[in-house]
Amino acid sequence: MNGPLDGGRGDDDDARDEVRGAPRIPGPRAAADDLAARDLTVPPPQEDARSAPPAETGQRGESGPSGERTEERLSHSVLKSLLGAWALSACSPEETAALEEHLGECAPCADEALRLRDAVGLLHTDRDLDLDPLLRFRVLENCLGRRPARIPVPAWANPYDAETARLDALLRDIGETEWHAPVRLKWFDGESAASRRTTVAGVIGHLMTVDGLVAGALGLDDPLGRTPAGGPTERTEAFWGADEPATRAVHEPWRDQSHTLIRTVSFAGRGVAELSVSYGDFALPLRDSLLDRAFECWIHADDIADAVDYPYDPPSGSHLNRMIDLAARMLPAALAGRRRAGLAGPARHLVAAGAPGRSLHLEVEGAGGGNWYIALDSPAAVGSPDHAVAQVALDGVEFCRLVAGHVPPEEAAAGQDGDREAIRDVLFAAASLSRL
């Protein structure tokens, strides 16, 4: 038996030859320090280096007739050790070529390479880490689709549920000082733009006190602890006029109240949808009142988002469509009110209640869009495409901003055609739907 002591070649000699034939990984790299730290070039004894012909190991290059060395071939163990550096794109071109050739032949190394490359991908993400404000709504919608709730939220209350949830997510994401950020609320007072300065906390107090009108109609507690006379403006002024200014402490009472409203209408049954909710100088059925509250929640959430530099998207298309529909249904009465106040042109062709009359075609584009025909001469008339004398085209979000008093009526319409007086009267009537 031959061994290293009697001049023969043993297993240890073969191992040293293999290590001696592997090229050293060039240069230190930050991404592959753990690979370069290992000494891959253990120097063999001088006599072994003289006695080990390169041709026996297949690891070292040999000189050709021209004296040039042929390409060296790396061993499996060395190539495997380069996988981490390869995943980080830290290998030399020669190493990369040798390793990728090896990956086509070695399934275990190929699997490991894929895992490392996927892991490296997580280190270089540039995705936005802000949660989508609609995420909660979509998760709940998916869950309820798989397992419907025993007591579902009425479909007409879904927009209010979604918008209060989105605003709640925004409020939970802002800092303590941002609750005192200035917010300017805007509306149209019938003839010109109006505004009022408050804070983020003041806006939430405003939403809570106006939601209190719905709570009172359902027999729930009034958030003001009393029932002041008047509508939304008077109630808001009463809240803002309190001794203590609004702080972030208003968040939980507002959210608790919105939860209570949703829970109450869900358990109340079908008849509750037509319950009248008084706003002082007008009233709405509960189904429309909660839609109105969803609209105002979105508009004021957008005001807050602007104040604290927070990204905020419009409602989903289906909810936006219902908000636009409510505004379109309220326009004939608003137009009649402006006519009584001398702010709109006179009626030109009165018809019997329920009969089709002179109309304006309101074409709303984009998400939530559609076509509505607005009766021009009487709120009791029915809008009809056969009696349309004018057409106005607007984007859906732009129309909602007009209704909220955030866009001047003169600047709102993207497209106009037909009776100019009718167009002006309808645009101003839409803006007059806004209020504090």
C-alpha positions as CSV (number, residue, x, y, z in Angstrom):
1,M,0.0,0.0,0.0
2,N,1.4,3.3,-1.0
3,G,1.2,6.3,1.4
4,P,2.6,9.8,1.6
5,L,5.6,8.6,3.6
6,D,6.9,6.2,1.0
7,G,6.7,8.5,-2.0
8,G,3.3,7.2,-3.3
9,R,0.1,9.4,-3.8
10,G,-2.6,9.2,-1.2
11,D,-6.0,10.7,-0.7
12,D,-4.7,13.8,1.0
13,D,-2.4,14.5,-2.0
14,D,-5.3,14.3,-4.3
15,A,-7.3,16.8,-2.1
16,R,-4.4,19.2,-2.0
17,D,-4.1,19.0,-5.8
18,E,-7.8,19.9,-6.1
19,V,-7.5,22.9,-3.8
20,R,-4.3,23.9,-5.4
21,G,-5.9,23.9,-8.9
22,A,-8.8,26.2,-7.8
23,P,-8.3,29.9,-8.5
24,R,-8.5,32.4,-5.6
25,I,-11.7,34.6,-5.7
26,P,-10.4,38.0,-6.9
27,G,-10.4,40.9,-4.5
28,P,-12.5,41.6,-1.4
29,R,-16.2,42.3,-2.1
30,A,-18.6,43.7,0.4
31,A,-21.4,41.4,-0.8
32,A,-19.2,38.3,-0.6
33,D,-16.9,38.8,2.4
34,D,-18.0,35.5,3.8
35,L,-16.8,33.8,0.7
36,A,-13.5,35.6,0.3
37,A,-12.7,35.2,4.0
38,R,-12.1,31.5,3.4
39,D,-8.6,30.6,2.2
40,L,-9.2,28.7,-1.0
41,T,-5.5,28.6,-1.9
42,V,-3.9,26.5,0.8
43,P,-0.3,26.4,-0.3
44,P,1.0,22.8,-0.6
45,P,4.5,21.7,0.3
46,Q,7.0,22.6,-2.4
47,E,7.9,19.0,-3.1
48,D,4.2,18.2,-3.7
49,A,3.8,21.1,-6.1
50,R,6.8,19.6,-8.1
51,S,5.4,16.1,-8.1
52,A,1.7,16.8,-9.0
53,P,1.2,17.1,-12.7
54,P,-1.7,19.4,-13.7
55,A,-3.0,16.8,-16.1
56,E,-3.9,14.4,-13.3
57,T,-6.4,16.7,-11.5
58,G,-8.1,18.4,-14.4
59,Q,-8.2,21.5,-12.3
60,R,-5.2,23.5,-13.5
61,G,-4.6,24.9,-16.9
62,E,-1.7,23.6,-19.0
63,S,0.4,25.3,-21.6
64,G,-0.4,24.8,-25.3
65,P,2.0,24.8,-28.2
66,S,2.0,28.6,-28.2
67,G,2.8,28.9,-24.5
68,E,-0.7,30.2,-23.6
69,R,-2.6,28.7,-20.7
70,T,-6.0,27.1,-21.4
71,E,-9.2,28.1,-19.4
72,E,-9.2,26.8,-15.9
73,R,-12.1,24.7,-14.8
74,L,-13.5,25.3,-11.2
75,S,-14.5,22.4,-9.0
76,H,-18.1,21.8,-7.8
77,S,-17.3,22.9,-4.2
78,V,-15.7,26.2,-5.4
79,L,-18.6,26.9,-7.8
80,K,-21.1,26.2,-5.0
81,S,-19.3,28.7,-2.7
82,L,-19.7,31.4,-5.4
83,L,-23.5,31.2,-5.4
84,G,-24.0,34.0,-2.9
85,A,-21.7,36.3,-4.7
86,W,-23.4,35.4,-8.0
87,A,-26.8,36.2,-6.6
88,L,-25.5,39.7,-5.6
89,S,-23.9,40.1,-9.1
90,A,-20.5,40.3,-7.4
91,C,-18.7,37.6,-9.5
92,S,-16.1,38.4,-12.2
93,P,-17.2,37.7,-15.8
94,E,-15.1,34.5,-15.9
95,E,-16.6,33.2,-12.6
96,T,-20.1,34.2,-13.8
97,A,-19.7,32.3,-17.1
98,A,-18.3,29.2,-15.3
99,L,-21.0,29.2,-12.7
100,E,-23.9,29.7,-15.1
101,E,-22.6,26.8,-17.2
102,H,-22.4,24.7,-14.1
103,L,-26.0,25.6,-13.1
104,G,-27.2,24.1,-16.3
105,E,-25.7,20.8,-15.3
106,C,-26.2,20.7,-11.5
107,A,-29.8,20.7,-10.2
108,P,-29.0,21.2,-6.5
109,C,-26.9,24.2,-7.3
110,A,-29.6,25.6,-9.6
111,D,-32.2,25.3,-6.9
112,E,-30.0,27.0,-4.4
113,A,-29.2,29.8,-6.9
114,L,-32.9,30.5,-7.4
115,R,-33.5,30.7,-3.7
116,L,-30.6,33.1,-3.3
117,R,-31.7,35.3,-6.2
118,D,-35.2,35.6,-4.8
119,A,-33.8,36.5,-1.4
120,V,-31.6,39.2,-2.9
121,G,-34.7,40.6,-4.7
122,L,-36.3,41.3,-1.2
123,L,-33.2,43.5,-0.4
124,H,-33.8,45.8,-3.3
125,T,-37.5,46.6,-3.2
126,D,-38.6,50.1,-4.0
127,R,-42.3,49.4,-3.4
128,D,-44.5,52.0,-1.6
129,L,-44.9,50.8,2.0
130,D,-48.0,52.9,2.6
131,L,-51.1,50.7,2.8
132,D,-53.8,51.2,0.3
133,P,-56.7,53.0,2.0
134,L,-59.2,50.7,0.3
135,L,-57.4,47.6,1.6
136,R,-59.7,47.1,4.6
137,F,-62.8,47.4,2.4
138,R,-61.4,44.9,-0.2
139,V,-60.4,42.4,2.5
140,L,-63.8,42.6,4.2
141,E,-65.6,42.3,0.8
142,N,-63.6,39.2,0.0
143,C,-64.2,37.7,3.4
144,L,-67.9,38.4,3.3
145,G,-68.1,37.0,-0.2
146,R,-66.8,33.7,1.0
147,R,-68.8,33.7,4.2
148,P,-71.6,36.2,4.3
149,A,-72.3,37.9,7.7
150,R,-75.4,36.7,9.5
151,I,-76.5,40.3,9.8
152,P,-75.1,42.1,6.7
153,V,-74.6,45.8,6.4
154,P,-77.4,47.1,4.0
155,A,-76.1,47.9,0.6
156,W,-77.1,51.5,0.9
157,A,-75.0,51.9,4.0
158,N,-71.8,50.4,2.4
159,P,-70.4,53.8,1.1
160,Y,-70.6,55.3,4.6
161,D,-69.0,52.2,6.1
162,A,-66.2,52.3,3.5
163,E,-65.5,56.1,3.7
164,T,-65.4,56.2,7.5
165,A,-63.0,53.2,7.5
166,R,-60.7,55.0,5.0
167,L,-60.7,58.2,7.0
168,D,-60.0,56.2,10.2
169,A,-57.0,54.6,8.5
170,L,-55.7,58.0,7.6
171,L,-56.1,59.4,11.1
172,R,-54.3,56.4,12.7
173,D,-51.4,57.1,10.4
174,I,-50.8,60.7,11.2
175,G,-48.7,62.0,14.1
176,E,-49.7,63.9,17.2
177,T,-48.7,67.4,15.9
178,E,-50.6,66.8,12.6
179,W,-53.9,66.8,14.5
180,H,-53.4,70.6,14.9
181,A,-52.4,71.2,11.2
182,P,-54.5,74.0,9.7
183,V,-57.3,72.9,7.4
184,R,-59.4,75.3,5.3
185,L,-62.9,74.1,4.7
186,K,-64.5,75.4,1.5
187,W,-68.1,75.7,0.2
188,F,-70.3,77.9,-2.0
189,D,-72.8,80.1,-0.2
190,G,-75.1,80.5,-3.1
191,E,-73.4,83.5,-4.8
192,S,-69.7,83.2,-4.1
193,A,-67.1,81.0,-2.5
194,A,-66.8,80.8,1.2
195,S,-64.3,79.2,3.6
196,R,-63.5,78.6,7.2
197,R,-60.2,77.8,8.9
198,T,-60.0,75.0,11.5
199,T,-57.7,72.0,12.3
200,V,-57.7,68.3,11.5
201,A,-59.3,67.7,14.9
202,G,-61.8,70.4,14.2
203,V,-62.8,68.7,10.9
204,I,-63.4,65.4,12.8
205,G,-65.5,67.3,15.4
206,H,-67.5,68.8,12.5
207,L,-68.2,65.3,11.0
208,M,-69.1,63.9,14.3
209,T,-71.6,66.6,15.2
210,V,-73.4,66.4,11.7
211,D,-73.4,62.6,11.9
212,G,-75.2,63.3,15.2
213,L,-78.3,64.3,13.2
214,V,-78.5,60.7,11.9
215,A,-77.8,59.4,15.4
216,G,-80.7,61.4,16.7
217,A,-83.1,60.2,14.1
218,L,-82.2,56.6,15.1
219,G,-82.7,57.4,18.8
220,L,-79.0,57.2,19.7
221,D,-77.1,59.6,21.9
222,D,-76.3,63.1,20.6
223,P,-72.5,63.6,20.6
224,L,-73.0,67.2,21.8
225,G,-74.8,65.9,24.9
226,R,-77.7,68.1,24.0
227,T,-79.8,68.9,20.9
228,P,-79.0,72.4,19.7
229,A,-81.5,74.0,17.3
230,G,-80.6,74.3,13.6
231,G,-78.8,72.1,11.1
232,P,-75.2,71.2,10.4
233,T,-73.7,74.7,10.6
234,E,-75.3,75.6,13.9
235,R,-74.2,72.3,15.5
236,T,-70.7,72.6,14.2
237,E,-70.4,76.2,15.5
238,A,-71.6,74.9,18.9
239,F,-68.9,72.3,18.9
240,W,-66.2,74.7,17.8
241,G,-67.3,77.3,20.3
242,A,-66.8,74.9,23.3
243,D,-64.2,76.0,25.9
244,E,-61.7,73.3,25.1
245,P,-60.4,73.2,21.5
246,A,-60.7,69.9,19.6
247,T,-57.7,67.5,19.9
248,R,-57.0,64.0,18.8
249,A,-59.2,62.8,21.6
250,V,-62.1,63.4,19.2
251,H,-61.0,60.5,17.1
252,E,-62.4,57.6,19.1
253,P,-65.8,59.2,19.8
254,W,-66.2,59.9,16.1
255,R,-65.2,56.3,15.1
256,D,-67.3,54.7,17.9
257,Q,-70.3,56.7,16.7
258,S,-69.8,55.6,13.0
259,H,-69.6,52.0,14.2
260,T,-72.8,52.4,16.2
261,L,-74.6,53.9,13.2
262,I,-73.6,51.0,11.0
263,R,-74.5,48.4,13.6
264,T,-77.9,50.0,14.3
265,V,-79.1,50.3,10.7
266,S,-77.9,46.7,10.1
267,F,-80.0,45.3,12.9
268,A,-83.0,47.7,12.3
269,G,-84.3,45.9,9.1
270,R,-85.6,47.2,5.8
271,G,-88.1,49.8,7.0
272,V,-85.4,52.0,8.5
273,A,-84.1,53.1,5.1
274,E,-87.0,55.5,4.6
275,L,-86.7,57.1,8.1
276,S,-86.6,60.9,7.7
277,V,-83.4,62.7,8.9
278,S,-83.9,66.4,9.3
279,Y,-81.0,68.8,8.4
280,G,-82.9,71.9,9.6
281,D,-84.1,73.5,6.4
282,F,-84.5,70.2,4.5
283,A,-84.7,66.4,5.2
284,L,-83.5,63.3,3.6
285,P,-84.5,59.6,4.0
286,L,-82.0,57.7,6.0
287,R,-80.6,55.8,2.9
288,D,-79.8,59.1,1.2
289,S,-78.6,60.7,4.5
290,L,-75.9,58.1,5.0
291,L,-74.9,58.5,1.4
292,D,-74.6,62.3,2.0
293,R,-72.5,61.6,5.1
294,A,-70.3,59.2,3.1
295,F,-69.8,62.0,0.5
296,E,-68.9,64.6,3.1
297,C,-66.6,62.1,4.9
298,W,-64.6,61.6,1.6
299,I,-64.5,65.4,0.8
300,H,-63.2,66.3,4.3
301,A,-60.8,63.4,4.4
302,D,-59.4,64.7,1.2
303,D,-59.1,68.2,2.9
304,I,-57.2,66.6,5.7
305,A,-55.0,64.6,3.4
306,D,-54.0,67.8,1.6
307,A,-53.2,69.5,4.9
308,V,-50.9,66.7,6.1
309,D,-49.5,65.8,2.6
310,Y,-51.0,62.3,2.6
311,P,-52.0,60.4,-0.5
312,Y,-55.8,59.9,-0.8
313,D,-57.8,58.3,-3.6
314,P,-61.5,58.9,-4.5
315,P,-64.1,56.3,-3.5
316,S,-64.6,53.2,-5.5
317,G,-66.5,53.6,-8.8
318,S,-69.7,52.1,-7.6
319,H,-69.9,54.3,-4.5
320,L,-68.9,57.4,-6.5
321,N,-71.7,56.6,-8.9
322,R,-74.3,56.6,-6.1
323,M,-72.9,59.9,-4.7
324,I,-73.3,61.5,-8.1
325,D,-76.8,60.1,-8.4
326,L,-77.8,61.6,-5.1
327,A,-76.5,65.0,-6.2
328,A,-78.3,64.7,-9.6
329,R,-81.6,63.9,-7.8
330,M,-81.2,66.9,-5.6
331,L,-80.5,69.4,-8.4
332,P,-84.1,70.1,-9.5
333,A,-85.0,71.2,-6.0
334,A,-81.8,73.2,-5.6
335,L,-82.5,74.9,-8.9
336,A,-86.1,75.7,-7.9
337,G,-84.8,77.2,-4.6
338,R,-82.3,79.5,-6.4
339,R,-85.1,80.6,-8.8
340,R,-87.3,81.6,-5.8
341,A,-84.3,83.6,-4.4
342,G,-83.9,85.3,-7.7
343,L,-80.6,83.6,-8.5
344,A,-81.7,81.6,-11.5
345,G,-83.6,82.3,-14.7
346,P,-87.4,81.9,-14.7
347,A,-89.1,78.7,-15.6
348,R,-90.0,78.5,-19.3
349,H,-92.3,75.6,-19.7
350,L,-94.2,74.3,-16.7
351,V,-95.6,70.8,-16.9
352,A,-97.8,68.6,-14.7
353,A,-96.0,66.7,-11.9
354,G,-94.5,63.5,-13.2
355,A,-94.6,64.6,-16.8
356,P,-91.4,65.0,-18.9
357,G,-90.2,68.6,-19.2
358,R,-87.3,70.7,-20.4
359,S,-84.1,69.0,-19.3
360,L,-80.3,69.3,-19.2
361,H,-78.3,66.2,-20.1
362,L,-75.6,65.8,-17.4
363,E,-72.9,63.5,-18.8
364,V,-70.4,62.4,-16.1
365,E,-67.2,60.7,-17.3
366,G,-64.7,58.4,-15.7
367,A,-65.1,56.1,-12.7
368,G,-68.7,56.3,-11.4
369,G,-69.9,58.1,-14.4
370,G,-73.2,57.9,-16.3
371,N,-75.9,60.0,-17.8
372,W,-78.6,62.0,-16.0
373,Y,-81.4,64.3,-17.2
374,I,-82.1,67.2,-14.9
375,A,-85.5,68.8,-15.0
376,L,-85.1,72.5,-15.4
377,D,-88.5,74.1,-14.8
378,S,-90.0,72.2,-11.9
379,P,-88.7,69.7,-9.4
380,A,-91.8,67.7,-9.9
381,A,-91.2,67.2,-13.6
382,V,-89.2,64.3,-15.0
383,G,-86.0,64.8,-16.9
384,S,-86.1,63.4,-20.4
385,P,-83.6,62.9,-23.3
386,D,-86.4,63.9,-25.7
387,H,-86.7,67.3,-24.0
388,A,-83.0,68.0,-23.5
389,V,-82.1,71.6,-24.4
390,A,-78.5,71.6,-23.2
391,Q,-75.6,69.2,-22.3
392,V,-72.8,69.4,-19.8
393,A,-69.9,66.9,-19.6
394,L,-67.7,66.6,-16.5
395,D,-65.3,64.1,-15.0
396,G,-66.8,62.3,-12.0
397,V,-64.4,63.6,-9.4
398,E,-64.6,67.1,-10.8
399,F,-68.4,67.0,-10.6
400,C,-68.2,65.9,-6.9
401,R,-65.7,68.7,-6.2
402,L,-68.2,71.1,-7.8
403,V,-71.0,69.8,-5.6
404,A,-68.7,70.2,-2.6
405,G,-68.0,73.8,-3.4
406,H,-64.3,73.2,-4.1
407,V,-64.5,74.2,-7.8
408,P,-66.0,77.5,-9.0
409,P,-69.1,76.8,-11.2
410,E,-67.7,78.9,-14.0
411,E,-64.7,76.6,-14.3
412,A,-66.3,73.2,-13.8
413,A,-67.6,72.0,-17.1
414,A,-65.2,70.4,-19.5
415,G,-67.8,70.4,-22.3
416,Q,-71.0,72.5,-22.8
417,D,-73.5,72.6,-25.6
418,G,-77.0,74.2,-25.9
419,D,-78.9,76.6,-23.8
420,R,-76.3,78.7,-22.0
421,E,-78.7,80.0,-19.3
422,A,-79.7,76.4,-18.4
423,I,-76.1,75.3,-18.2
424,R,-75.2,78.2,-15.9
425,D,-78.2,77.7,-13.7
426,V,-77.5,73.9,-13.2
427,L,-73.8,74.5,-12.5
428,F,-74.5,77.1,-9.9
429,A,-77.3,74.9,-8.4
430,A,-74.8,72.0,-8.1
431,A,-72.3,74.3,-6.3
432,S,-75.1,75.5,-3.9
433,L,-75.6,72.0,-2.7
434,S,-72.4,72.5,-0.7
435,R,-72.4,73.7,2.9
436,L,-70.1,74.0,5.8
